[in-house]
Amino acid sequence: MRYLAPAAAIAAALAAPAPLAAQQAAPLDAAALRDAALEDELAWEITEGITTEIGPRLAGTEVEAKARRWSVDKLTSLGFSNVRIEPFDMPVWVRGEERGAIVDPFPQQLYLTALGNSGATPAGGLVGEVAYFPTLADLEAAPEGSLKGRIAFVSHAMTRTQDGSSYGYFGRVRRAGPNLAARKGAAAIVIRSIGTDSHRNPHTGSTNFDEGVKPIPAAALAIPDAEQLERVLKRGKPVRMKLLLTPRQVGIRQSGNVIAEVPGSDPSAGIVLVACHLDSWDLGTGAFDDAAGCGIVAAAAKRVMDAGRPRRTIRILWAGAEEVGIFGGRAYFEAHRGERHDAAGESDFGADRIWRVQTGLAGTAQPVAARLAAALAPLGIAAGSGRAGGGADVAAIVRAGAPGIDLAQDGTRYFDLHHTPDDTLDKIDRVQLRQNVAAWTATLAIVANAPEEIRQNPAAQ
């Protein structure tokens, strides 16, 4: 990194006028910043701090509010500018007691957890005969009203993939299954957890019910317990289950986004938005999902900030209430849709090694994409051919015209941990975490400082 000597800086200031970006943007050396980031400790420090000093951070609760206050203090102490909380209101669901068991023909306990927005059983629990559906399509084919008084059980066959692509399809069992079962008359529903592990750790996650459909008790079985229930059902005898779920909707509460910035040198240039989400589910401590993402993007932005002033402003978004409905991402879009965003990306797929980069940069910005590919190649990251979506919390900004940036993390083990009690700090591999920081550091250095126009339509907001 080279800096102008004071005399040279004065001379430059007195010279003939030049574009503001040329006067003040630092000549960021992306390769040097990338290599130095392979020794990074800040991302770990942030991840450890969030998970140790805050722990689980269910959206809309006092613990999530504590996490926001912690975040403001941390980002301020790191030297970021314009650090603030942008609050928003949201409906809040909280977990209660949860138990399950096979009553007949082979009594035994089942390990399960309520899905977000699940309805509640009576205080004494609910007993019903199990109606088995090997797939969501089988449940869809069931006649209306055919499940009256019964507990639907829906299985699936999710497989592990590097890119996590199976989640989109099999996740429908969780997202749509409970609403569908309620419409068919079911008293309750249990699903095989949307995951790829073989532990007795059920995976939670949100579900939603259509307007006019009364929420029914909805739970996810740990995968070994779902497989056990399938074996019991294959014995050919009627199976009865007891469920006790006591979650509550507690009304409208406040959540919020935490914002911090590295101010750019060129006020005519746009914002490079880089995001994570601060909230987590309440079963683990939210290390993989997504404290690590917050550590990664903040550590990368700080490295660029400490190296000099980039042309474009880098804005860090630690979004609130992502897990329960992307409320933070939507609130950010509504608050900032009138600002020019030149690029947007998010780290929200764990902390394992990044293996692919894809962007939505304008055709005129192909030199930027080429520099980015060259800078990331030494980290084992290949350029993909798809168009980047940016991530859940920045998706609205990308749809509005900002080029997305996707740094794809290896998801091979992600759905072993996703939304489970096992999402804890010890699952973070510090070497892979540093590789993430190095990749994002190089990306921000190149994109935030690029002299080229990187939007398809720079006049759009």
C-alpha positions in Angstrom: 0.0 0.0 0.0 1.5 3.3 -1.0 0.5 6.7 0.4 1.2 10.2 -0.9 3.8 12.1 1.2 2.3 15.2 2.8 4.1 17.5 0.3 2.8 15.5 -2.7 -0.7 15.6 -1.3 -0.6 19.4 -1.0 0.7 19.7 -4.5 -2.0 17.4 -5.8 -4.6 19.6 -4.0 -3.2 22.7 -5.7 -3.1 21.2 -9.1 -5.7 21.6 -11.9 -9.1 20.2 -10.8 -9.6 16.4 -11.4 -12.4 14.1 -10.7 -13.0 13.8 -6.9 -12.4 10.0 -7.1 -9.0 10.6 -8.7 -8.1 13.0 -6.0 -9.0 11.0 -3.0 -9.6 7.3 -3.8 -6.8 5.2 -2.4 -4.9 2.9 -4.8 -6.0 -0.3 -3.0 -3.8 -3.3 -3.7 -6.4 -6.1 -3.7 -3.8 -8.9 -3.8 -1.8 -7.6 -0.9 -5.0 -7.0 1.1 -6.2 -10.5 0.2 -3.0 -12.2 1.3 -2.8 -10.2 4.6 -6.4 -11.2 5.4 -5.4 -14.9 5.4 -4.1 -14.1 8.9 -7.2 -12.3 10.0 -8.5 -12.7 13.6 -11.2 -10.1 13.7 -13.9 -12.2 12.1 -13.3 -14.9 14.7 -13.4 -12.2 17.4 -16.7 -10.9 16.3 -18.2 -14.4 15.8 -17.0 -15.5 19.3 -18.3 -12.3 20.8 -21.8 -12.5 19.4 -22.2 -16.2 20.3 -20.6 -15.9 23.7 -21.8 -12.6 25.0 -25.3 -12.7 23.4 -26.0 -16.3 22.4 -29.3 -17.2 20.6 -30.9 -14.1 19.1 -34.6 -14.8 18.3 -36.0 -12.0 16.2 -38.0 -9.3 18.0 -37.0 -10.4 21.5 -35.0 -8.5 24.1 -32.0 -10.7 23.4 -32.0 -9.5 19.7 -32.1 -5.9 21.0 -29.1 -6.6 23.2 -27.3 -8.0 20.1 -28.0 -4.7 18.3 -26.6 -2.7 21.2 -23.5 -4.9 21.3 -23.1 -4.5 17.5 -23.2 -0.7 17.6 -20.5 -0.7 20.3 -18.3 -3.1 18.4 -18.6 -1.5 15.0 -18.0 1.9 16.5 -14.9 0.7 18.4 -13.6 -0.6 15.1 -13.7 2.9 13.6 -16.6 2.6 11.2 -18.6 5.7 10.4 -22.3 6.5 10.7 -23.0 3.5 13.0 -26.6 3.3 13.9 -29.7 1.2 14.5 -32.6 1.5 12.1 -35.6 0.1 13.9 -38.7 -1.5 12.4 -41.8 -3.3 13.8 -42.7 -7.0 13.2 -44.9 -9.7 14.6 -43.1 -11.9 17.1 -43.5 -15.7 17.7 -41.8 -17.3 20.7 -41.2 -21.0 21.5 -42.8 -22.8 24.4 -42.7 -26.3 25.7 -42.3 -29.0 23.1 -42.6 -32.8 23.4 -43.6 -35.7 21.2 -44.0 -39.4 21.6 -45.4 -42.5 19.8 -48.3 -43.7 22.0 -49.2 -46.8 20.0 -48.2 -49.4 18.9 -44.6 -49.1 20.3 -44.5 -46.3 22.9 -41.4 -44.2 22.8 -40.2 -40.6 22.9 -39.6 -38.6 19.8 -37.2 -35.6 19.5 -38.8 -32.7 17.8 -39.0 -28.9 17.7 -41.8 -26.5 16.8 -41.5 -24.6 13.5 -41.7 -20.8 13.6 -45.3 -19.6 13.5 -46.6 -23.0 14.6 -49.9 -23.1 16.3 -50.2 -24.5 19.8 -51.8 -27.8 21.1 -54.1 -27.7 24.1 -52.3 -27.3 27.4 -52.5 -31.1 28.0 -51.3 -32.0 24.5 -52.9 -33.5 21.5 -53.2 -37.2 20.5 -54.0 -38.3 17.0 -53.6 -41.1 14.5 -50.6 -40.5 12.1 -51.3 -40.1 8.4 -48.1 -40.7 6.5 -47.1 -39.0 3.3 -43.7 -39.9 1.8 -43.5 -36.6 0.0 -45.1 -33.2 -0.2 -46.7 -34.2 -3.5 -48.5 -37.1 -1.7 -49.9 -34.6 0.8 -51.0 -32.3 -2.0 -52.9 -35.3 -3.5 -54.9 -36.0 -0.4 -58.6 -35.1 -0.6 -59.8 -32.0 1.1 -61.0 -32.8 4.6 -59.4 -36.2 4.6 -57.1 -35.5 7.5 -59.7 -34.4 10.0 -58.5 -35.1 13.6 -55.2 -36.7 12.3 -51.6 -35.8 12.6 -50.0 -35.6 9.2 -46.4 -36.8 8.9 -44.5 -35.7 5.7 -41.1 -37.1 4.8 -38.7 -36.3 2.0 -35.2 -37.2 0.7 -33.0 -34.1 0.9 -29.4 -34.8 -0.1 -26.3 -32.8 0.7 -24.8 -30.7 -2.1 -21.9 -28.2 -2.3 -24.1 -25.4 -3.5 -27.1 -26.1 -1.2 -29.4 -26.4 -4.2 -31.5 -29.2 -2.7 -32.8 -26.8 0.0 -35.0 -24.8 -2.3 -36.9 -27.9 -3.4 -37.1 -29.9 -0.2 -37.5 -26.8 2.0 -41.1 -26.6 0.6 -42.0 -29.4 3.0 -41.4 -27.0 5.9 -42.6 -23.8 4.2 -45.8 -25.1 2.6 -46.5 -28.4 4.3 -48.2 -27.1 7.5 -50.5 -24.7 5.6 -51.4 -27.5 3.2 -52.1 -30.0 6.1 -54.3 -27.4 7.9 -56.3 -26.9 4.7 -56.8 -30.7 4.5 -58.2 -30.7 8.0 -55.2 -32.1 10.0 -55.1 -31.5 13.7 -51.3 -31.1 13.5 -48.3 -31.9 11.4 -44.8 -33.3 11.9 -42.2 -33.3 9.1 -38.8 -34.9 8.7 -36.3 -32.1 9.5 -35.0 -30.2 6.5 -31.4 -31.3 7.0 -28.7 -33.8 6.0 -27.3 -34.9 9.4 -28.0 -38.1 11.3 -28.2 -36.7 14.8 -31.1 -36.4 17.2 -31.1 -32.6 16.6 -34.3 -31.4 15.0 -34.1 -28.4 12.6 -36.4 -25.5 13.2 -37.3 -22.8 10.6 -40.3 -20.7 9.6 -43.5 -21.8 8.1 -46.5 -19.7 7.1 -50.2 -20.1 7.0 -52.5 -18.4 4.4 -54.9 -15.7 5.5 -58.0 -17.5 6.8 -56.2 -20.7 7.6 -55.9 -21.4 11.3 -52.4 -22.3 12.3 -52.1 -25.9 13.5 -49.3 -27.3 15.7 -46.3 -27.9 13.4 -43.0 -29.6 14.3 -39.9 -31.0 12.8 -38.7 -34.4 13.9 -35.0 -35.1 14.2 -34.0 -37.1 11.2 -33.3 -40.4 13.1 -36.7 -40.0 14.8 -38.4 -39.4 11.5 -36.8 -42.6 10.1 -37.9 -44.5 13.3 -41.4 -43.3 12.8 -41.3 -44.5 9.2 -40.2 -47.9 10.3 -43.0 -48.1 12.9 -45.5 -47.2 10.2 -44.2 -49.9 7.9 -45.2 -52.5 10.4 -48.7 -51.9 9.1 -50.4 -51.1 12.4 -52.3 -47.8 13.2 -49.9 -45.4 14.8 -50.9 -42.8 17.3 -48.8 -39.9 18.4 -49.0 -37.3 21.2 -47.7 -33.8 20.7 -47.3 -31.0 23.2 -46.4 -27.6 21.6 -47.0 -24.3 23.4 -45.6 -21.5 21.3 -47.2 -18.1 21.3 -47.7 -15.1 19.0 -46.9 -12.2 21.3 -47.9 -9.3 19.0 -46.0 -6.5 17.3 -42.5 -5.9 18.7 -39.5 -4.0 17.6 -36.5 -5.3 15.7 -33.9 -3.4 13.7 -31.0 -3.3 11.3 -27.5 -2.2 12.4 -25.7 -0.1 9.8 -22.1 1.0 9.5 -20.1 2.6 6.7 -16.7 3.2 5.1 -17.4 6.5 3.4 -16.3 6.7 -0.2 -14.3 9.5 -1.7 -16.6 10.2 -4.7 -20.1 11.5 -3.8 -21.3 10.8 -7.4 -20.5 7.1 -7.0 -22.9 4.6 -5.4 -22.9 2.3 -2.4 -21.4 -1.2 -2.2 -23.7 -3.0 0.2 -22.4 -6.0 2.1 -24.7 -7.8 4.5 -25.3 -10.6 7.0 -28.1 -11.2 9.5 -27.7 -10.6 13.2 -30.7 -12.6 14.4 -30.7 -16.4 14.8 -32.9 -19.2 15.8 -33.1 -20.1 19.5 -31.9 -23.7 19.5 -28.1 -23.0 19.1 -26.0 -19.9 19.3 -26.2 -19.0 15.7 -22.5 -19.2 14.9 -22.8 -20.6 11.3 -26.1 -18.9 10.7 -25.1 -16.1 10.8 -22.7 -14.6 13.3 -19.8 -15.8 11.2 -21.2 -13.9 8.2 -21.3 -10.7 10.3 -17.7 -11.3 11.3 -16.6 -11.9 7.7 -18.1 -8.8 6.1 -17.1 -6.5 9.0 -13.5 -7.8 9.0 -13.2 -7.4 5.2 -14.6 -3.9 5.2 -12.3 -2.9 8.0 -9.3 -4.1 6.1 -10.3 -2.0 3.1 -11.0 1.0 5.4 -7.6 0.7 7.1 -5.8 0.6 3.7 -7.3 3.9 2.5 -10.4 5.5 1.3 -12.3 3.7 -1.5 -14.1 5.5 -4.3 -17.5 4.1 -3.4 -19.0 4.0 0.1 -19.0 0.5 1.6 -22.1 0.0 3.7 -22.3 -2.9 6.2 -25.8 -4.2 6.9 -26.2 -6.5 9.9 -29.9 -7.2 9.2 -32.5 -8.0 11.9 -35.2 -10.6 11.7 -34.1 -12.5 8.7 -34.9 -16.0 9.9 -38.5 -15.3 10.5 -39.4 -13.5 7.2 -36.5 -11.3 5.9 -38.1 -8.4 7.7 -34.8 -6.6 8.0 -34.0 -6.8 4.4 -37.4 -5.5 3.4 -37.1 -2.6 5.9 -33.7 -1.7 4.6 -35.1 -1.6 1.0 -38.0 0.6 2.0 -35.7 3.0 3.9 -32.9 3.2 1.3 -34.5 2.4 -2.1 -33.9 6.0 -3.3 -30.2 5.7 -2.9 -27.9 4.5 -5.6 -26.5 1.0 -4.9 -23.7 0.0 -7.2 -23.4 -3.6 -5.9 -24.8 -5.8 -3.1 -23.8 -9.1 -1.6 -24.3 -11.1 1.6 -22.4 -13.7 3.6 -25.1 -16.1 5.0 -24.2 -19.7 4.2 -21.9 -20.7 7.1 -18.2 -20.2 7.2 -16.7 -22.9 5.1 -14.5 -22.2 2.1 -15.7 -20.0 -0.7 -15.4 -21.9 -4.0 -17.2 -19.9 -6.6 -17.8 -16.2 -7.5 -20.7 -14.9 -9.7 -21.7 -11.3 -10.3 -24.4 -9.3 -12.0 -22.0 -6.5 -13.1 -22.9 -4.5 -16.2 -21.4 -5.6 -19.5 -19.2 -2.4 -19.5 -17.8 -3.6 -16.2 -16.3 -6.9 -17.5 -12.8 -5.6 -16.7 -13.9 -5.4 -13.1 -15.2 -9.0 -13.2 -12.0 -10.1 -14.8 -9.9 -8.4 -12.1 -12.1 -10.0 -9.5 -11.8 -13.4 -10.9 -8.0 -13.1 -11.1 -7.8 -11.9 -7.5 -9.9 -14.7 -6.2 -8.3 -17.5 -8.2 -5.4 -17.9 -5.8 -7.9 -18.7 -3.0 -9.3 -21.6 -5.0 -12.3 -19.7 -6.1 -13.6 -20.2 -9.7 -15.7 -17.8 -11.7 -19.2 -19.2 -12.3 -21.4 -18.4 -15.3 -24.7 -17.7 -13.5 -26.1 -14.3 -12.5 -25.7 -13.4 -8.8 -28.8 -12.9 -6.6 -26.9 -11.3 -3.7 -28.6 -13.0 -0.8 -31.9 -12.8 1.1 -31.3 -9.5 2.9 -30.1 -7.7 -0.3 -32.4 -9.4 -2.8 -34.8 -6.4 -3.0 -31.9 -4.1 -3.8 -30.6 -6.4 -6.5 -34.1 -6.8 -8.0 -34.2 -3.0 -8.1 -31.1 -2.9 -10.3 -28.0 -3.2 -8.2 -25.6 -5.8 -9.5 -25.4 -8.8 -7.1 -22.2 -10.4 -5.9 -22.3 -14.0 -4.8 -19.3 -15.6 -3.1 -20.6 -19.1 -2.7 -19.5 -21.0 0.4 -19.1 -24.8 0.5 -22.5 -26.0 1.7 -21.6 -29.7 2.0 -22.1 -29.8 5.8 -24.2 -26.6 6.2 -27.5 -28.5 6.4 -26.1 -30.8 9.1 -26.1 -27.7 11.4 -28.7 -25.4 9.9 -31.3 -24.3 12.5 -30.3 -26.9 15.0 -28.9 -27.0 18.6 -25.6 -27.9 16.9 -25.1 -24.4 15.4 -22.4 -23.4 17.8 -19.0 -21.8 17.8 -17.0 -25.0 17.8 -18.2 -25.8 14.3 -16.3 -22.8 12.8 -13.1 -23.8 11.0 -10.8 -20.8 11.6 -8.7 -21.4 8.5 -11.8 -21.5 6.3 -13.2 -18.4 8.0 -10.0 -16.5 7.1 -10.3 -17.6 3.5 -13.8 -16.0 3.5 -12.4 -12.8 4.9 -9.6 -12.8 2.3 -12.2 -13.3 -0.5 -14.5 -10.6 0.6 -11.6 -8.2 1.3 -10.4 -8.6 -2.3 -13.9 -8.2 -3.6 -14.6 -5.0 -1.7 -11.3 -3.5 -2.6 -11.9 -4.1 -6.3 -15.6 -3.3 -6.6 -15.6 -0.3 -4.3 -12.6 1.3 -6.0 -13.4 0.4 -9.6 -13.2 3.4 -11.9 -15.6 1.8 -14.3 -19.4 2.1 -14.3 -20.7 -1.2 -12.8 -24.4 -0.8 -13.1 -26.4 -1.6 -16.2 -28.4 1.6 -15.6 -26.4 4.0 -13.4 -29.3 6.6 -13.4 -31.6 4.1 -11.6 -31.8 4.0 -7.9 
